[in-house]
């Protein structure tokens, strides 16, 4: 609210956040500031009505129980160092034979060759 003190939507959202976090005084203050600038703002009117209803309902009984403080997330364990697997080694006696496959024979021509005729 420091940068945009006249942003009423942001101030109303801040009041709602204060209400949800249990800071009822701050919520009331922010909604009153909204109503000072926009007297017919329904969100601010409903928020203050909710605070008034809570105040009257809570007055005869014991004080409200504070909400529990949020717990911190557990510390994340460090990521172990990643190592690449070693290159697989051949098992003795199972080495592949050297490539002794003969080269494929050239394909025969598909067109028939004319016969050569010699002499009478």
ChimeraX attribute file (.defattr): number of C-alpha atoms within 10 A of each C-alpha:
attribute: neighborCount
match mode: 1-to-1
recipient: residues
	/A:1	10
	/A:2	5
	/A:3	6
	/A:4	9
	/A:5	10
	/A:6	13
	/A:7	11
	/A:8	20
	/A:9	13
	/A:10	15
	/A:11	22
	/A:12	22
	/A:13	16
	/A:14	17
	/A:15	28
	/A:16	22
	/A:17	15
	/A:18	18
	/A:19	18
	/A:20	12
	/A:21	12
	/A:22	15
	/A:23	13
	/A:24	19
	/A:25	12
	/A:26	16
	/A:27	25
	/A:28	22
	/A:29	15
	/A:30	24
	/A:31	24
	/A:32	20
	/A:33	18
	/A:34	24
	/A:35	19
	/A:36	11
	/A:37	11
	/A:38	12
	/A:39	12
	/A:40	11
	/A:41	16
	/A:42	11
	/A:43	17
	/A:44	27
	/A:45	16
	/A:46	12
	/A:47	20
	/A:48	21
	/A:49	13
	/A:50	14
	/A:51	17
	/A:52	13
	/A:53	11
	/A:54	12
	/A:55	12
	/A:56	11
	/A:57	10
	/A:58	12
	/A:59	10
	/A:60	8
	/A:61	8
	/A:62	7
	/A:63	8
	/A:64	9
	/A:65	7
	/A:66	8
	/A:67	9
	/A:68	6
	/A:69	6
	/A:70	6
	/A:71	6
	/A:72	6
	/A:73	6
	/A:74	6
	/A:75	6
	/A:76	6
	/A:77	6
	/A:78	6
	/A:79	6
	/A:80	6
	/A:81	5
	/A:82	6
	/A:83	6
	/A:84	5
	/A:85	6
	/A:86	6
	/A:87	6
	/A:88	6
	/A:89	6
	/A:90	9
	/A:91	7
	/A:92	6
	/A:93	6
	/A:94	7
	/A:95	8
	/A:96	7
	/A:97	6
	/A:98	6
	/A:99	6
	/A:100	6
	/A:101	6
	/A:102	6
	/A:103	6
	/A:104	6
	/A:105	6
	/A:106	6
	/A:107	6
	/A:108	7
	/A:109	7
	/A:110	6
	/A:111	6
	/A:112	7
	/A:113	7
	/A:114	6
	/A:115	6
	/A:116	5
	/A:117	6
	/A:118	5
	/A:119	3
	/A:120	3
